[in-house]
Amino acid sequence: MTSAESEGGVARLIVRCLVNEGVTHVFGIPGEENIHLVDALSKSSIRYVLVRHEQAASFMAEVYGRLTGKAGVCSATLGPGAINLLLGVADATTNSTPVVALSAQVGMNRKFKESHQSIDLVSMFQPATKWSELIATPDAVPEMIRKAFKLAQTERPGAVYLAVPEDVEKAAAPEGARPLAVNTPRSADPSASQLRRAADILRAARNPIVLAGHGAARAGASDALRRFAETLGVPVATTFHGKGVFPDDHPQALGAVGFMRHDYVNFGFDQADAIVAVGYELQEFDPVRINPNCDKKIIHIHRFPAEVDVHYEIEVGLQSDISHTLDALAAETGRHFAPDIGEQRIRAMLAGELERGQRDNRFPVAPARIVADTRAALARDDIVLVDTGALKMWMARLYPTYEPNTCLISNGLSTMAWTLPGAIGAKIARPEARVLVATGDGAFLMNSQEIETALRERIPIVVLIWVDGEYGLIKWKMELELGHEVDTAFGNPDFVAYAESFGARGYRIDAPDELLPTLRRALTDDTVSVIACPVDYSANLQLTDALGELDESLS
């Protein structure tokens, strides 16, 4: 073997391990210190998706991982490139999403001293990952890659970071080194004694309610959740992350909980004396919002134990396969609860708000009208990614969702600007679905350069920008707490001209009745389409004022 052939042997071994893990795409930007890895990827079955910012690569990997259940992979060079991966990596961990992040690092021959572009990346990634480590020797590659994917993909999923020193990447692979076998853990059955305890609580309850979270979606527990609800006759609310795991057009659906004020759905929890939490994780929203007096009996159903919180003190924990547990608990309980008039009023209020939005002809466009037209334009199994901002509150509350992982919201880290790059990951993961980005103008410009990536990769997506020229959610919060806003306004480019400068299609909404036909047209474009829609956020304070005036007893 020549010197040139032996160089990068470890890089080729890493790629063989990635292929062994079922990796189909790696998102990233190459650098001087990881050129051998990128070259080895180009000679494999894995597609390297060149992006325009490493942060975007991490968001693409995160959404790919969220939709497939397999770890999305992002890659960067050392120093600033690796640091740019950190935001999406942290977002993935707080959203319980599997991601493996790889970056270069300075060689072991200079890591011990002050050196160009050298920073302790392993320590930097540790608080944001399940595991962060340096691949210090070629021999460690197969074990460390296998461990990375096992940790990332095992409940509770999250991100893992590995740093590859430049001299290790270029080294020859050890003789006989090979990827390790991939083992999938078996699902566990629920404890019989814990099932009996949980069933006793439900039989004694007057008004039980189900809270379904992101873990239920990850576990593919939608069908079992529907059977459980129908067998017992109990209402089901979801978190923002869990939207769609229980269809919003089901007669027992209450909608999503998590709005910043006491929303309609919260009234269902006010009346409840028992909560069946299915796949719920505390980072999705604070349990004090549904159990303020710590007086509700909580049954925790998930693959891992509950986090400790004074407002989430569980009576029974069932750590096992979620679908098996729901079916077994329904059979053990043997009781059907009568429909409650309060639940019917909650559903009627949400439906009425959306219907009024459909008829709202103000311009700029009312938020509820944008939500209604977005729902009308998309099929049940199409995907909308909802960015962080005031629009998240409107979409999470009102957008009817019928299938899991079709309305994607980040409510762990709740970072901005993840949706446009995330849409690329979504379309790669689910090529049969149409993909729409709902984003504010503030978030859009943080990662809008990835329009070029989508065009180059021939990935058709629609970007709907809610345009208000302000950081709308912060303004809303300031107006509620301070009575005024400070430093939230900014200027914008001509979004149509901006989109067209990339070669994408641009649309401007000048009247409310233009939005729905424009959405439908853009969704048929076999390219990237950007729609700029002015929004009237005066509805924000109108909403919070109206919710504050509601009778919380619904009597």
C-alpha positions as CSV (number, residue, x, y, z in Angstrom):
1,M,0.0,0.0,0.0
2,T,1.4,3.4,-0.9
3,S,1.6,6.3,1.5
4,A,-1.3,8.1,-0.3
5,E,-3.4,5.0,-0.1
6,S,-2.7,4.5,3.6
7,E,-3.6,8.0,4.5
8,G,-7.2,8.4,5.6
9,G,-7.6,4.7,6.5
10,V,-9.4,5.7,9.7
11,A,-11.7,8.0,7.7
12,R,-12.7,5.1,5.5
13,L,-13.2,3.0,8.7
14,I,-15.5,5.7,10.2
15,V,-17.5,5.7,6.9
16,R,-17.8,1.9,7.0
17,C,-19.1,2.2,10.5
18,L,-21.6,4.8,9.5
19,V,-22.9,2.7,6.6
20,N,-23.2,-0.2,9.0
21,E,-25.5,2.0,11.2
22,G,-27.8,2.6,8.3
23,V,-26.7,6.2,7.7
24,T,-27.9,7.5,4.3
25,H,-27.0,11.2,4.5
26,V,-24.4,13.3,6.3
27,F,-25.1,17.1,6.5
28,G,-22.1,19.4,6.8
29,I,-19.3,21.6,5.5
30,P,-15.8,20.2,4.9
31,G,-12.7,21.8,6.3
32,E,-9.0,21.3,6.0
33,E,-8.9,18.9,8.9
34,N,-11.6,16.5,7.7
35,I,-11.0,16.3,4.0
36,H,-10.3,12.6,4.2
37,L,-13.6,11.9,5.9
38,V,-15.5,13.9,3.2
39,D,-13.5,12.1,0.5
40,A,-14.3,8.7,2.0
41,L,-18.0,9.6,2.2
42,S,-18.0,10.5,-1.5
43,K,-16.9,7.0,-2.4
44,S,-19.6,5.3,-0.2
45,S,-23.4,4.9,-0.4
46,I,-23.9,7.9,1.9
47,R,-24.8,11.2,0.3
48,Y,-22.9,14.2,1.7
49,V,-25.3,17.2,1.7
50,L,-23.2,20.3,1.5
51,V,-24.8,23.2,3.5
52,R,-24.2,26.9,3.9
53,H,-23.8,27.0,7.7
54,E,-23.0,24.3,10.1
55,Q,-25.9,25.3,12.4
56,A,-28.2,24.4,9.5
57,A,-26.5,21.0,9.2
58,S,-27.3,20.3,12.8
59,F,-31.0,21.2,12.3
60,M,-31.2,19.1,9.2
61,A,-29.8,16.1,11.1
62,E,-32.1,16.8,14.0
63,V,-35.3,16.8,11.9
64,Y,-34.2,13.7,9.9
65,G,-33.6,11.9,13.2
66,R,-37.0,13.1,14.6
67,L,-38.9,11.7,11.6
68,T,-37.0,8.4,11.1
69,G,-36.0,7.5,14.6
70,K,-32.5,6.9,13.3
71,A,-29.7,9.3,14.3
72,G,-29.2,12.1,11.9
73,V,-25.6,12.8,11.2
74,C,-23.9,16.2,10.9
75,S,-20.3,17.0,10.3
76,A,-17.9,19.9,10.5
77,T,-14.3,20.9,10.7
78,L,-12.6,21.9,14.0
79,G,-13.0,25.1,16.0
80,P,-15.6,27.5,14.6
81,G,-17.2,24.9,12.4
82,A,-17.7,22.5,15.3
83,I,-19.0,25.3,17.5
84,N,-21.6,26.2,14.9
85,L,-23.0,22.6,15.3
86,L,-23.7,23.2,18.9
87,L,-27.1,24.9,18.7
88,G,-28.8,22.2,16.7
89,V,-27.1,19.5,18.8
90,A,-28.4,21.1,22.0
91,D,-31.8,21.5,20.4
92,A,-31.8,17.8,19.5
93,T,-31.0,16.7,23.1
94,T,-33.6,18.9,24.7
95,N,-36.2,17.7,22.1
96,S,-35.2,14.0,22.7
97,T,-34.1,13.5,19.1
98,P,-31.2,11.2,18.0
99,V,-28.3,13.0,16.4
100,V,-24.6,12.1,16.0
101,A,-22.3,15.1,15.5
102,L,-18.8,14.5,14.1
103,S,-16.1,17.2,13.9
104,A,-12.4,17.4,13.3
105,Q,-10.1,18.4,16.1
106,V,-6.4,19.4,16.2
107,G,-4.0,16.6,16.0
108,M,-2.9,14.7,19.1
109,N,0.6,16.1,18.4
110,R,-0.5,19.6,19.4
111,K,-3.7,19.1,21.4
112,F,-1.8,19.5,24.7
113,K,-0.6,23.1,24.0
114,E,-1.9,26.4,22.8
115,S,-2.4,26.0,19.1
116,H,-4.2,27.5,16.1
117,Q,-8.0,26.8,16.1
118,S,-7.7,24.6,19.2
119,I,-10.4,24.7,21.8
120,D,-11.7,22.0,24.1
121,L,-14.7,20.9,22.0
122,V,-15.4,17.8,24.1
123,S,-16.0,19.8,27.2
124,M,-18.0,22.4,25.2
125,F,-20.4,19.7,23.9
126,Q,-20.7,17.7,27.2
127,P,-23.6,19.7,28.7
128,A,-25.6,19.5,25.5
129,T,-25.2,15.8,24.7
130,K,-25.7,12.3,26.1
131,W,-22.0,11.6,25.5
132,S,-19.1,13.7,24.2
133,E,-15.7,12.2,23.6
134,L,-12.5,12.3,21.5
135,I,-11.5,9.4,19.3
136,A,-7.9,9.4,20.5
137,T,-6.7,6.2,18.7
138,P,-7.6,4.4,15.5
139,D,-8.4,1.2,17.4
140,A,-11.3,2.9,19.2
141,V,-13.3,3.8,16.1
142,P,-15.6,0.8,15.8
143,E,-16.5,0.7,19.5
144,M,-17.0,4.5,19.7
145,I,-19.2,4.8,16.6
146,R,-21.4,1.9,17.8
147,K,-21.7,3.4,21.3
148,A,-22.5,6.8,19.8
149,F,-25.4,5.5,17.8
150,K,-26.6,3.2,20.6
151,L,-26.8,6.1,23.0
152,A,-28.3,8.5,20.5
153,Q,-31.1,6.2,19.5
154,T,-31.9,4.5,22.8
155,E,-34.7,6.0,24.9
156,R,-34.3,8.7,25.9
157,P,-32.9,9.8,22.6
158,G,-30.5,12.7,22.3
159,A,-27.4,14.0,20.6
160,V,-23.9,12.5,20.8
161,Y,-20.6,14.3,19.8
162,L,-17.4,12.8,18.7
163,A,-14.2,14.7,17.9
164,V,-11.7,13.2,15.4
165,P,-8.1,14.5,15.7
166,E,-6.6,15.4,12.3
167,D,-3.7,13.0,12.6
168,V,-6.0,10.2,13.8
169,E,-8.3,10.7,10.7
170,K,-5.3,10.4,8.4
171,A,-3.8,7.4,10.1
172,A,-3.9,3.9,8.8
173,A,-6.8,1.7,10.1
174,P,-5.8,-1.1,12.4
175,E,-5.5,-4.5,10.7
176,G,-8.8,-6.3,10.7
177,A,-10.8,-3.4,12.1
178,R,-14.5,-3.7,11.2
179,P,-17.8,-2.2,12.3
180,L,-19.6,-3.9,15.2
181,A,-23.0,-5.6,15.0
182,V,-26.0,-3.4,15.5
183,N,-28.2,-4.7,18.3
184,T,-31.8,-3.4,18.8
185,P,-33.1,-3.6,22.4
186,R,-36.3,-5.6,22.9
187,S,-39.5,-4.0,24.1
188,A,-40.3,-4.7,27.7
189,D,-43.8,-5.7,29.0
190,P,-45.3,-3.7,31.9
191,S,-45.2,-5.0,35.4
192,A,-48.4,-6.8,36.4
193,S,-48.4,-5.4,39.9
194,Q,-47.9,-1.8,38.6
195,L,-50.7,-2.4,36.1
196,R,-53.0,-3.3,38.9
197,R,-52.1,-0.2,40.9
198,A,-52.7,2.0,37.9
199,A,-56.0,0.4,37.1
200,D,-57.1,0.9,40.8
201,I,-56.4,4.6,40.4
202,L,-58.4,4.9,37.2
203,R,-61.4,2.9,38.5
204,A,-61.5,5.3,41.5
205,A,-61.1,8.4,39.5
206,R,-64.0,10.8,38.7
207,N,-62.5,12.7,35.8
208,P,-59.3,11.2,34.4
209,I,-57.5,12.8,31.5
210,V,-54.7,11.7,29.2
211,L,-51.7,13.9,28.4
212,A,-49.8,12.5,25.4
213,G,-46.3,13.8,24.7
214,H,-43.4,13.4,22.2
215,G,-42.4,10.0,23.5
216,A,-45.8,8.6,22.4
217,A,-45.0,9.8,18.9
218,R,-41.5,8.4,18.9
219,A,-42.8,5.0,20.1
220,G,-45.4,4.8,17.3
221,A,-48.2,4.5,20.0
222,S,-50.9,6.4,18.1
223,D,-53.1,3.4,17.5
224,A,-52.8,2.1,21.0
225,L,-53.5,5.5,22.4
226,R,-56.7,5.7,20.3
227,R,-57.8,2.3,21.6
228,F,-57.1,3.2,25.2
229,A,-59.1,6.5,24.9
230,E,-62.0,4.8,23.2
231,T,-62.1,1.8,25.6
232,L,-62.1,4.0,28.7
233,G,-64.0,7.0,27.2
234,V,-61.3,9.5,28.5
235,P,-60.3,12.8,26.8
236,V,-56.8,13.2,25.4
237,A,-54.7,16.4,25.3
238,T,-51.3,16.6,23.8
239,T,-48.2,18.7,24.3
240,F,-47.0,20.9,21.4
241,H,-44.4,18.1,20.7
242,G,-47.1,15.4,20.7
243,K,-49.5,17.1,18.3
244,G,-51.0,14.5,16.0
245,V,-50.3,11.5,18.1
246,F,-54.0,11.6,18.8
247,P,-56.0,13.1,15.9
248,D,-57.6,16.4,16.5
249,D,-60.8,15.5,14.7
250,H,-61.4,12.6,17.2
251,P,-64.4,13.3,19.5
252,Q,-62.3,12.8,22.5
253,A,-59.5,15.2,21.5
254,L,-59.0,18.3,23.6
255,G,-56.1,19.9,21.6
256,A,-52.6,20.9,22.7
257,V,-51.6,22.3,26.1
258,G,-48.6,24.6,26.5
259,F,-49.8,28.2,25.6
260,M,-48.3,30.9,27.8
261,R,-51.7,31.7,29.4
262,H,-54.5,29.5,30.7
263,D,-56.0,28.1,27.5
264,Y,-59.1,26.2,26.8
265,V,-57.3,22.9,27.1
266,N,-56.1,23.7,30.6
267,F,-59.7,23.7,31.8
268,G,-59.8,20.0,31.2
269,F,-56.9,19.6,33.6
270,D,-58.5,21.9,36.1
271,Q,-61.4,19.4,36.4
272,A,-59.3,16.3,36.3
273,D,-58.4,14.3,39.4
274,A,-56.2,11.8,37.6
275,I,-53.7,12.2,34.7
276,V,-52.4,9.4,32.5
277,A,-49.2,10.9,31.1
278,V,-48.2,8.9,28.0
279,G,-44.7,9.6,26.6
280,Y,-44.7,13.0,28.3
281,E,-41.3,14.7,29.2
282,L,-41.0,17.7,31.5
283,Q,-39.1,19.8,29.0
284,E,-42.1,19.9,26.8
285,F,-43.8,22.2,29.3
286,D,-43.8,22.8,33.0
287,P,-46.2,20.4,34.9
288,V,-47.1,23.2,37.3
289,R,-49.4,24.3,34.5
290,I,-51.6,21.2,34.8
291,N,-51.0,20.3,38.5
292,P,-50.6,23.6,40.4
293,N,-51.8,22.2,43.7
294,C,-50.0,18.9,43.5
295,D,-53.3,17.1,44.1
296,K,-53.8,15.0,41.0
297,K,-52.9,11.3,40.9
298,I,-50.4,10.8,38.0
299,I,-49.8,7.6,36.1
300,H,-46.5,7.8,34.1
301,I,-46.3,5.6,31.0
302,H,-43.0,5.8,29.2
303,R,-39.9,3.8,28.3
304,F,-37.9,5.4,31.1
305,P,-38.6,6.7,34.7
306,A,-40.2,10.0,35.3
307,E,-38.1,13.1,36.1
308,V,-38.4,14.4,39.6
309,D,-40.6,17.5,40.0
310,V,-42.9,18.6,42.9
311,H,-45.7,19.1,40.5
312,Y,-45.1,15.7,38.8
313,E,-45.1,13.4,41.7
314,I,-46.3,10.1,40.3
315,E,-48.5,7.5,41.9
316,V,-47.5,4.7,39.5
317,G,-44.7,4.5,37.0
318,L,-44.9,2.0,34.1
319,Q,-41.5,1.9,32.3
320,S,-42.1,-0.4,29.4
321,D,-43.3,-0.5,25.8
322,I,-45.9,2.3,25.6
323,S,-48.4,0.5,23.2
324,H,-48.3,-2.8,25.2
325,T,-48.8,-0.8,28.4
326,L,-51.8,1.1,27.1
327,D,-53.5,-2.0,25.8
328,A,-52.8,-3.9,29.1
329,L,-54.0,-1.0,31.3
330,A,-57.2,-0.6,29.3
331,A,-58.0,-4.3,29.7
332,E,-57.1,-4.3,33.5
333,T,-59.2,-1.2,34.2
334,G,-62.4,-2.5,32.8
335,R,-64.3,0.8,33.1
336,H,-65.8,3.3,30.7
337,F,-66.3,7.0,31.7
338,A,-69.3,9.0,30.5
339,P,-68.6,12.0,28.2
340,D,-68.2,15.2,30.1
341,I,-70.0,18.4,29.0
342,G,-66.9,20.5,29.8
343,E,-64.8,18.5,27.3
344,Q,-67.4,19.2,24.6
345,R,-67.3,22.9,25.3
346,I,-63.5,22.9,25.1
347,R,-63.6,21.3,21.7
348,A,-66.4,23.7,20.6
349,M,-64.4,26.8,21.7
350,L,-61.3,25.7,19.7
351,A,-63.3,24.9,16.6
352,G,-65.2,28.1,16.9
353,E,-62.0,30.2,17.1
354,L,-60.6,28.5,14.0
355,E,-63.9,29.0,12.1
356,R,-64.0,32.7,13.0
357,G,-60.4,32.9,11.7
358,Q,-61.4,31.4,8.4
359,R,-64.0,34.3,7.9
360,D,-61.6,37.0,9.2
361,N,-61.0,39.3,6.2
362,R,-58.7,41.9,7.8
363,F,-55.4,42.8,6.2
364,P,-52.7,42.4,7.2
365,V,-53.9,38.8,7.7
366,A,-55.3,37.6,11.0
367,P,-53.1,34.8,12.6
368,A,-56.1,32.5,12.8
369,R,-56.8,33.0,9.1
370,I,-53.2,32.0,8.3
371,V,-53.6,28.9,10.4
372,A,-56.9,28.0,8.8
373,D,-55.6,28.5,5.2
374,T,-52.4,26.5,6.0
375,R,-54.5,23.6,7.2
376,A,-56.8,23.8,4.2
377,A,-53.8,23.8,1.8
378,L,-52.1,20.7,3.3
379,A,-53.1,17.1,3.3
380,R,-53.5,15.1,6.6
381,D,-50.0,13.6,6.2
382,D,-48.1,16.6,4.8
383,I,-45.6,18.2,7.2
384,V,-45.5,21.7,8.5
385,L,-42.5,22.9,10.6
386,V,-43.4,25.7,13.0
387,D,-40.6,28.1,14.0
388,T,-40.3,29.8,17.4
389,G,-42.1,33.1,17.7
390,A,-45.6,34.4,18.1
391,L,-46.7,32.2,15.2
392,K,-45.8,29.1,17.3
393,M,-48.5,30.0,19.8
394,W,-51.1,30.3,17.1
395,M,-50.1,27.2,15.2
396,A,-49.7,25.0,18.3
397,R,-53.1,26.1,19.6
398,L,-55.2,26.1,16.5
399,Y,-53.6,24.0,13.7
400,P,-55.6,20.7,13.6
401,T,-53.1,17.8,13.4
402,Y,-54.1,14.3,12.5
403,E,-50.9,12.2,12.3
404,P,-47.9,12.2,14.5
405,N,-44.8,14.2,13.4
406,T,-46.8,16.2,10.8
407,C,-46.8,19.4,12.8
408,L,-43.2,19.8,14.1
409,I,-42.5,22.2,16.9
410,S,-39.4,22.7,19.0
411,N,-40.4,23.2,22.6
412,G,-37.3,21.9,24.4
413,L,-34.7,24.5,23.6
414,S,-37.3,26.4,21.5
415,T,-34.6,27.9,19.3
416,M,-35.3,30.1,16.3
417,A,-34.5,29.5,12.7
418,W,-34.5,25.7,12.7
419,T,-37.4,25.2,10.3
420,L,-35.9,26.1,6.9
421,P,-32.9,23.8,7.2
422,G,-35.1,21.4,9.1
423,A,-37.4,21.2,6.1
424,I,-34.6,19.9,4.0
425,G,-34.0,17.1,6.5
426,A,-37.8,16.4,6.6
427,K,-38.1,16.1,2.9
428,I,-35.1,13.7,2.7
429,A,-36.7,11.6,5.5
430,R,-40.2,11.7,4.1
431,P,-39.9,12.4,0.3
432,E,-43.5,11.5,-0.3
433,A,-44.9,14.3,1.9
434,R,-45.2,17.9,0.9
435,V,-43.2,20.1,3.4
436,L,-44.1,23.6,4.4
437,V,-42.1,26.0,6.7
438,A,-44.1,28.4,8.9
439,T,-41.7,31.0,10.1
440,G,-41.5,34.6,11.2
441,D,-39.5,37.2,9.4
442,G,-37.0,37.4,12.3
443,A,-36.3,33.6,12.2
444,F,-36.3,33.4,8.4
445,L,-33.3,35.6,7.9
446,M,-31.2,33.7,10.4
447,N,-30.8,30.7,8.1
448,S,-32.3,31.8,4.8
449,Q,-29.0,30.9,3.0
450,E,-30.2,27.3,3.0
451,I,-32.6,28.2,0.2
452,E,-29.5,27.6,-2.0
453,T,-28.9,24.2,-0.5
454,A,-32.5,23.1,-1.2
455,L,-32.3,24.3,-4.8
456,R,-28.9,22.7,-5.4
457,E,-30.2,19.4,-3.9
458,R,-33.5,19.7,-5.9
459,I,-35.5,19.5,-2.7
460,P,-38.9,21.3,-3.1
461,I,-40.2,23.1,0.0
462,V,-42.6,26.0,0.6
463,V,-41.6,28.7,3.1
464,L,-44.4,30.8,4.4
465,I,-43.1,33.9,6.2
466,W,-45.4,35.6,8.7
467,V,-44.2,39.2,8.2
468,D,-44.6,41.8,11.0
469,G,-41.2,43.5,11.1
470,E,-40.7,42.7,14.8
471,Y,-39.8,39.9,17.2
472,G,-43.5,39.3,17.8
473,L,-43.4,36.9,20.7
474,I,-41.1,39.1,22.7
475,K,-43.2,42.1,21.9
476,W,-46.3,40.1,23.1
477,K,-44.6,39.1,26.3
478,M,-43.4,42.7,27.0
479,E,-46.9,44.1,26.4
480,L,-48.4,41.6,28.8
481,E,-45.8,42.1,31.6
482,L,-44.5,45.7,31.0
483,G,-47.4,47.3,29.3
484,H,-45.2,48.4,26.4
485,E,-42.5,47.0,24.1
486,V,-38.8,47.9,23.8
487,D,-36.4,47.3,20.9
488,T,-38.3,44.6,19.0
489,A,-38.7,46.2,15.6
490,F,-36.4,45.7,12.5
491,G,-36.4,46.2,8.8
492,N,-36.8,43.6,6.1
493,P,-35.6,43.1,2.5
494,D,-38.0,42.6,-0.4
495,F,-38.7,38.9,0.3
496,V,-39.9,38.1,-3.2
497,A,-36.8,39.6,-4.8
498,Y,-34.7,37.9,-2.2
499,A,-36.1,34.5,-3.1
500,E,-35.8,35.1,-6.8
501,S,-32.2,36.1,-6.4
502,F,-31.5,32.5,-5.4
503,G,-33.5,31.2,-8.3
504,A,-36.5,30.3,-6.1
505,R,-40.0,31.5,-6.6
506,G,-41.4,34.4,-4.6
507,Y,-44.9,35.3,-3.8
508,R,-46.3,38.4,-2.0
509,I,-49.8,38.3,-0.3
510,D,-51.6,41.6,-0.7
511,A,-55.1,40.5,0.3
512,P,-56.4,37.8,2.7
513,D,-58.2,35.9,-0.1
514,E,-54.9,35.5,-1.9
515,L,-53.2,33.3,0.7
516,L,-55.0,30.0,0.2
517,P,-54.7,29.9,-3.6
518,T,-51.1,31.0,-3.3
519,L,-50.3,28.2,-0.9
520,R,-51.9,25.6,-3.1
521,R,-50.0,26.9,-6.1
522,A,-46.7,27.0,-4.3
523,L,-47.2,23.4,-3.0
524,T,-47.4,22.2,-6.6
525,D,-44.1,24.1,-7.6
526,D,-41.3,21.6,-8.0
527,T,-38.9,24.0,-6.4
528,V,-38.4,26.2,-3.4
529,S,-41.2,28.7,-3.0
530,V,-41.2,31.7,-0.6
531,I,-44.4,33.4,0.4
532,A,-44.4,36.7,2.3
533,C,-47.6,37.2,4.2
534,P,-48.2,40.3,6.4
535,V,-49.7,39.3,9.7
536,D,-51.8,41.5,12.1
537,Y,-50.5,40.6,15.6
538,S,-52.9,43.0,17.3
539,A,-54.8,39.7,17.7
540,N,-52.2,38.6,20.3
541,L,-53.4,40.8,23.1
542,Q,-57.0,40.3,22.0
543,L,-56.5,36.5,22.5
544,T,-54.8,36.8,25.9
545,D,-57.5,39.3,27.1
546,A,-60.3,36.9,26.0
547,L,-58.7,33.9,27.7
548,G,-58.3,35.9,30.9
549,E,-62.0,36.7,31.0
550,L,-63.1,33.1,30.6
551,D,-64.7,31.3,33.5
552,E,-62.1,28.7,34.4
553,S,-64.7,26.4,35.9
554,L,-66.6,26.2,32.5
555,S,-69.7,25.8,34.6
